[in-house]
Each structure stands twice: as C-alpha cells, then as structure tokens.
Amino acid sequence: MAIRFLRDYTVQDRERTTYAKDEVRDDLSPASEDHFVSRNVAVYVEAGQHKSEPPETEEKIEQPAKPARRKQSKRTAS
C-alpha cells in the first residue's frame, strides 16, 4: 500500500527526512506507514495515485434521526 502526505513534514531524526504535501510514497515500511497515518500526517492511497485523484472513501450511510425524548412530568402525592 502507499501513503499520501497531507502536509509538509520533517522527521525528527539525524537525517531530517522531509516529505512534501501530496507526496505519494510506496517505498516505506508498513510500520512507517502506520506511524504517519496514526498521527494524521498521511492517508492510505493506492500506489501511483496522484493529487488530482482524491482518496477513496466509503459512502456515508445516513443515520435515522433519534426520536425526541419525552419530558417526564413530576408526580405529586395527592
């Protein structure tokens, strides 16, 4: 799988590796991909996908509206 970076990002290591916004990388280890995705720096994409192709997303299923809660009246002793 490949990842696409959502913003410019510089890794805080000796090499100071820099990734550019919209850069697609398919040569990173699965652990590195998970690292960047879990930190919202990148998203998974199909290998070779470019900026003009938005990542595939699942269609959102509309949830039915929740019924309004009924107010409970206070019962008074007669």
N, C-alpha and C positions, 0 to 999 in steps of 0.2 A: 504494500500500500504506500501511498505518498501523502505528504502533508503540504499545505499551503500556508504561509505565514500571513497573519492578519495585520502585522505592523513590523516596522524595523526592530530588530532585536540583536543585541550583542551578548554573547555568552560570557559570563564572569569566570573565565579561566585564563591560563597562561597564554593561550593562542589568541584570545579575544575574538573568536569567530563571530562574524557578523552575518545576519540573514536580512534580506530586504523584504519589505512589504510585498505581498503577492508572489514571492518566490516559491516555486514548487520544487520540493526535494523528494526523491525516491531512493536516495542512497544512504539514508540514516538507519540506524538500528531500530528495531521495534521499541526498545526501551527509550531511546531518544525521542522517537515519535510520540510515545505515550507521555513523556515528560513535557514536551512542548504543548500538546493538546490539553493535558490536565491543567496547565497554567494559562489557558486561553490565549496562547500566543500563536497557535496554529490550529488548523482543522484538517481532518482527513479528506482526501480527494482521490480520484482515480489517477493513476500515473499518466503524465502528459497533459493533464487538464490545465488550461490557462486562465488568466484573469477574466477573460470575456465569458467563460463558462462558469456560472455560479455552481457551488457545490450542491449535490443532490440532497434534497430534504424530504422527509416524509410529509404527506399531506396531513394537515391538522384536521382532526375529527372534532366537529362541533359538539360540545357537551350540552345536554339539555339544561335549561335554567333550573336552579334549585327552587322548590316551592317556598313561598314566603312563610316565615314562622308565624304562628298564631300567638297573639298575646294571651297569656293566661290571666284570667281575672282573679282577683283576690277574693277568697271566700271568707265571709264574715259569719260569725256564730249568731244565730237568731235567738 
